[in-house]
Amino acid sequence: MSPSPPPRGPSQEPLWVVTGPTASGKSALALELAERCSGEILSMDSMTVYRRMDLGTAKPTSAERTRVPHHLIDLVEPDQEFDTARWCIAAAAAVDDVRGRGRRPIFVGGTPLYLMAFFKGLMHGPAANAELRQQLADRETAEPGCLHRQLEQLDPTAAARIHRHDQRRVVRALEVVLTTGRPISEQQEHFDRDTWSRPCRLIALNWPRETLHERVKARTEAMLDSGLLAEVEVIERSGGFSRTAGAAIGYAECRDFLRGRYKDRTELRNRIRRNTHHLIRRQSTWLRRLRDVRWLPGDTDVAAMMQKLVD
């Protein structure tokens, strides 16, 4: 028996993507968008996949999840590894599920690698080399930061995109260049093509730099005031963090603070803010490479966003 044809209507249209740098307000605006167009939100954030990592990831609240169904969050425990390939598989299943019920999937988040891998295709790199990975991890333990410095020499393009605390991605980038002799950034050249494996419409929110910095400041204060340190302590006592989860901005700094590496909470706050600003620059660099992104002012309204998406 041949498969049934897909439902008509939104299921046949390009997928909608609402993105932008951290603290740009995309999640709140996407909630309104989803309510207006019978949509459901698919999180495109590499850290909201972890259960119990709620405050530092600005995960949607229970009230927000009641307003609009959310997908691709709380998939694994913080002590488990989770990679882009697994997320792409889960995202494809979520799209089918939402469309199968006649509703519109809306991707929302600021992880550019997830965006590029799902909509342009995954890179087919060399298989994991457990021995090499362990050697690299041992070097990083003995001399923190050495792997990112090596990556800056071997693949400066990749180093500019990967945070120095993201050990999993740093190790993978080094593994690729040391194994194949070619930088991972060259092997991801299909990301720079104008074509898309999956049709989509992309909206990104843009704020003046000074305004975005003020939003980061307020966001950081709110997370710490809401109990981010306590959240980190609970996770550390009940399984701990994988390398990937432990490298998340906010969590990495809190873990360092709890180990006595910062002199006070002021330094903790400033470290989180500084690393968030670095993340925003990397996110913006990725997004500016995409010619199809339709940029909107950060204070735009839902009507203007919908107009851009349907034009």
C-alpha positions in Angstrom: 0.0 0.0 0.0 1.4 3.4 -0.9 1.9 6.0 1.9 -0.9 8.5 2.5 -0.3 11.9 1.0 0.7 14.6 3.6 -2.1 16.9 4.9 -2.8 20.0 2.9 -2.1 23.5 4.2 0.7 24.4 6.5 2.3 21.0 6.3 3.3 21.7 2.7 4.8 25.1 3.3 8.4 25.9 4.2 9.3 25.4 7.8 9.3 28.6 9.9 12.4 29.4 11.9 12.7 32.1 14.5 16.3 32.7 15.6 18.7 35.3 16.7 21.4 35.8 19.4 20.9 34.9 23.0 18.7 37.3 25.0 17.1 38.8 21.9 13.6 37.9 23.0 12.9 35.3 20.3 11.2 32.8 22.6 8.6 35.2 23.9 7.7 36.5 20.5 7.6 32.9 19.1 5.0 32.0 21.8 2.7 34.7 20.5 3.3 33.6 16.9 2.5 30.0 17.7 -0.8 31.0 19.4 -1.8 33.0 16.3 -1.1 30.3 13.7 -2.0 27.0 15.4 1.7 26.4 15.9 3.9 24.3 18.1 7.4 25.2 19.1 10.4 23.0 18.3 13.4 24.1 20.4 16.5 24.7 18.4 18.8 25.0 21.5 21.6 22.6 22.2 21.2 22.9 26.0 17.5 22.8 26.5 17.7 19.1 25.6 19.0 18.4 29.1 16.6 17.8 31.9 16.9 19.9 35.1 19.0 22.5 33.3 16.2 25.0 33.5 17.3 28.4 34.8 20.6 28.7 32.9 19.0 27.7 29.6 15.9 30.0 30.0 13.8 26.9 29.4 10.1 27.6 28.8 8.1 27.5 32.0 5.2 25.1 32.7 2.8 28.0 32.1 4.4 28.7 28.7 4.3 25.0 27.8 0.6 25.0 28.7 0.0 27.9 26.3 1.9 26.3 23.4 3.2 22.7 23.1 7.0 22.5 23.1 9.2 19.8 21.6 12.9 18.8 21.7 13.4 19.8 25.3 14.2 17.5 28.3 15.4 14.7 26.1 18.4 13.4 28.2 19.9 13.7 31.6 22.8 16.2 32.1 25.4 13.5 32.6 24.6 12.1 29.1 26.2 13.2 25.8 23.9 14.4 23.1 25.1 15.4 19.6 23.8 17.2 16.5 23.0 14.0 14.6 20.7 12.8 17.4 19.0 16.2 17.5 18.4 16.1 13.8 16.7 12.7 14.1 14.5 13.9 16.9 13.7 17.1 15.0 12.6 15.3 11.9 10.3 13.1 14.0 8.9 16.1 15.8 8.1 17.8 12.5 6.3 14.8 11.2 4.3 14.5 14.5 3.2 18.2 14.5 2.4 18.3 10.8 0.6 15.0 11.1 -1.9 16.6 13.5 -2.5 19.5 11.1 -0.5 22.0 13.1 2.5 24.2 12.2 6.0 23.4 13.5 8.0 26.5 14.4 11.7 26.2 15.1 12.9 28.6 17.8 16.4 28.9 19.1 19.9 30.2 18.7 22.1 27.1 18.0 23.4 27.7 14.5 24.9 24.3 14.1 21.5 22.7 14.7 20.0 25.1 12.1 22.7 24.4 9.5 22.7 20.6 10.1 19.0 20.1 9.9 18.2 22.5 7.0 21.4 22.1 5.0 22.6 18.6 5.9 25.0 16.9 8.3 28.7 16.7 7.5 29.8 13.1 7.0 33.1 13.1 8.8 35.5 10.4 10.0 34.3 7.9 12.6 35.1 8.7 16.3 38.7 7.8 17.3 38.4 6.8 21.0 42.1 6.7 21.6 42.8 10.1 20.1 39.8 11.6 21.9 41.2 10.4 25.2 44.6 11.7 24.5 43.2 15.1 23.7 41.0 15.1 26.8 44.0 14.2 29.0 45.9 17.1 27.5 43.1 19.5 28.2 42.9 18.3 31.8 46.6 18.8 32.3 46.6 22.2 30.6 43.1 23.8 30.3 42.6 25.8 27.1 45.4 24.1 25.2 43.1 22.3 22.8 41.3 25.5 21.7 44.7 27.2 21.2 45.7 24.2 19.0 42.5 24.5 17.0 43.1 28.2 16.5 46.4 27.2 14.7 45.0 24.3 12.7 41.5 25.6 11.9 41.0 29.2 12.9 37.6 29.4 11.3 36.3 26.6 13.4 38.0 28.0 16.5 36.2 31.3 16.0 32.8 29.4 16.0 33.4 27.1 18.9 33.6 28.3 22.5 36.7 27.2 24.3 34.7 25.6 27.0 32.8 23.4 24.5 35.3 20.5 24.8 33.2 18.0 22.8 33.1 20.2 19.7 36.7 21.4 20.1 37.8 17.7 20.4 35.7 16.8 17.4 37.2 19.6 15.3 40.7 18.6 16.2 39.9 14.9 15.6 38.7 15.7 12.0 41.7 17.8 11.1 44.2 15.4 12.7 42.6 12.4 11.1 41.8 13.7 7.6 44.3 16.5 7.2 41.4 18.8 6.3 39.9 21.4 8.7 36.3 20.7 9.7 35.4 24.2 8.5 36.3 23.2 5.0 34.3 20.0 5.2 31.3 22.1 6.3 31.4 24.2 3.1 27.9 23.1 2.1 26.8 25.3 5.0 27.8 28.3 2.8 25.7 27.2 -0.2 22.5 29.1 -0.9 20.5 25.8 -1.3 18.6 24.2 1.5 17.9 20.5 2.0 14.6 21.5 3.7 12.7 24.6 2.5 12.4 27.1 5.3 11.7 30.8 6.1 14.1 32.3 8.6 13.5 35.3 10.8 16.2 36.7 13.1 15.9 39.4 15.7 18.4 42.2 15.9 19.1 44.7 18.7 21.7 47.5 18.9 24.8 46.1 20.7 24.4 48.3 23.7 20.7 47.3 24.2 21.6 43.6 23.8 24.3 43.9 26.4 21.8 45.4 28.8 19.4 42.5 28.2 22.3 40.1 28.9 23.0 41.9 32.1 19.3 41.6 33.2 19.1 38.0 32.1 22.2 37.0 34.0 21.1 38.7 37.2 17.7 37.1 37.0 19.2 33.6 36.5 21.5 34.0 39.5 18.7 35.5 41.7 16.4 32.6 40.7 18.8 30.0 42.1 21.1 29.0 39.2 23.9 28.1 41.7 21.5 25.8 43.6 20.4 24.2 40.4 24.0 23.4 39.5 24.7 22.0 43.0 21.7 19.6 42.7 22.9 18.3 39.4 26.4 17.9 40.6 25.2 15.8 43.5 22.9 13.6 41.4 24.9 12.4 38.4 26.9 15.4 37.4 27.4 16.9 34.0 28.6 15.4 30.7 31.4 17.4 28.9 28.8 19.0 26.7 26.3 19.9 29.3 29.0 21.1 31.7 30.3 23.5 29.1 27.0 25.4 28.8 27.4 29.1 29.6 26.2 29.8 33.1 26.7 26.2 34.2 30.5 26.2 33.4 31.0 29.4 35.3 28.9 28.3 38.3 30.8 25.0 38.5 34.1 27.0 38.6 32.6 29.2 41.3 31.6 26.3 43.4 35.2 24.9 43.1 36.5 28.2 44.5 38.0 29.5 41.2 36.3 32.9 41.5 36.8 35.3 44.3 33.1 36.3 44.6 29.7 36.4 43.0 30.5 39.6 41.2 33.3 37.8 39.3 30.9 35.0 38.6 28.3 37.3 37.2 30.9 39.1 35.1 32.3 35.9 33.7 28.8 34.7 32.6 28.1 38.0 31.0 31.5 38.1 29.2 31.1 34.6 27.8 27.5 35.3 26.8 28.8 38.3 24.8 31.3 36.0 23.1 28.5 33.5 22.3 26.4 36.3 20.8 29.2 37.3 18.5 29.6 33.7 17.3 25.9 33.3 16.8 25.7 36.6 14.8 28.7 35.6 12.7 26.9 32.3 11.7 23.6 34.0 10.9 25.1 36.9 8.9 26.5 34.3 6.6 23.0 33.3 5.6 21.6 35.4 2.8 18.1 34.1 3.3 17.7 35.4 6.9 15.2 38.1 7.2 16.3 40.4 10.0 13.8 42.3 12.1 14.3 44.8 14.9 14.3 43.2 18.3 11.2 45.2 19.4 9.2 44.1 16.4 5.6 42.8 16.9 4.1 39.5 15.9 2.1 41.0 13.0 5.3 42.2 11.4 7.0 38.8 12.0 4.1 37.0 10.4 4.2 39.3 7.4 7.9 38.5 6.8 7.3 34.8 7.1 4.4 34.6 4.6 5.8 37.1 2.0 
